[in-house]
């Protein structure tokens, strides 16, 4: 009985010392498209960057963010197949939520696309061009 109680207390102590588990972050991958290999979000949704954004700063809010929802995360973003961990990061938006960045560029989806679709590469909307990006974080041709 004492051995079992000791084991339970030791296990509890180790769990408390380890702290809370961090939330799983949004998984970013790279796979093929009509524009060559590009960055994709969960459920194979195309990811875009906005020409008007600055390094680690979003200029897309309000109506823009309704059409181009930010790629949010609740934990550290995860580099899936083909994506580079060293290029992933986050910024905090005005509403306090964390948006995923790649090579310092805030990432977005297009609200009117289905999985696997890429409808808005090199499209001028909301005051600037929207581009898909490759594994290196640079816009695709």
Residue pairs with C-beta under 8 A, 6 or more apart in sequence:
22 75
22 76
23 74
23 75
24 74
24 75
24 78
25 73
25 74
25 75
25 76
25 77
25 78
25 100
26 41
26 42
26 71
26 72
26 73
26 74
26 77
26 78
26 100
27 41
27 42
27 77
27 78
27 79
27 80
28 39
28 40
28 41
28 47
28 71
28 77
28 78
28 79
28 80
28 83
28 88
28 100
28 102
28 107
29 39
29 40
29 80
29 81
29 82
29 83
30 37
30 38
30 39
30 40
30 80
30 81
30 82
30 83
30 134
30 135
31 37
31 38
31 40
31 44
31 81
31 82
32 38
33 46
33 118
33 132
33 140
34 118
35 118
35 121
35 132
35 140
35 141
36 134
36 140
36 141
37 82
37 134
37 135
38 46
38 47
38 118
38 132
38 133
38 134
38 140
39 47
39 83
39 102
39 107
39 132
39 133
39 134
39 135
40 46
40 47
41 47
41 71
41 107
41 109
43 115
44 115
44 116
45 109
45 113
45 115
46 109
46 110
46 113
46 116
46 117
46 118
46 119
46 120
46 132
47 71
47 102
47 107
47 108
47 109
47 132
47 133
48 68
48 107
48 108
48 109
48 110
48 120
48 121
48 130
48 131
48 132
48 133
49 102
49 105
49 106
49 107
49 108
49 130
49 131
49 133
49 139
50 58
50 59
50 60
50 68
50 106
50 108
50 126
50 128
50 129
50 130
51 128
51 129
51 130
51 131
52 59
52 60
52 127
52 128
53 59
53 60
53 105
53 106
55 104
55 105
56 89
56 91
56 101
56 104
56 106
57 91
57 106
58 70
58 91
58 93
58 99
58 106
59 128
60 68
60 70
60 106
60 108
60 126
61 93
61 94
63 126
64 126
64 127
66 111
67 110
67 111
67 112
67 125
67 126
68 108
68 109
68 110
68 111
68 125
68 126
68 130
69 108
69 109
69 111
70 93
70 97
70 99
70 100
70 106
70 107
70 108
71 99
71 100
71 107
71 108
71 109
72 97
72 98
72 99
72 100
73 90
73 98
73 99
73 100
74 98
76 88
76 90
77 88
77 89
77 90
77 100
78 88
79 85
79 88
82 135
83 102
83 135
84 135
84 136
84 137
87 102
87 103
87 136
87 137
88 100
88 101
88 102
89 100
89 101
89 102
89 104
90 98
90 99
90 100
90 101
91 98
91 99
91 101
91 106
92 98
92 99
93 99
99 106
99 107
100 106
100 107
101 107
102 133
102 137
103 133
103 136
103 137
103 138
104 137
105 133
105 137
108 130
110 119
110 120
110 130
112 119
113 119
113 120
118 132
120 130
121 130
121 131
121 132
121 140
122 129
122 130
122 131
123 129
123 130
124 130
131 139
131 140
132 139
132 140
133 139
133 140
134 140
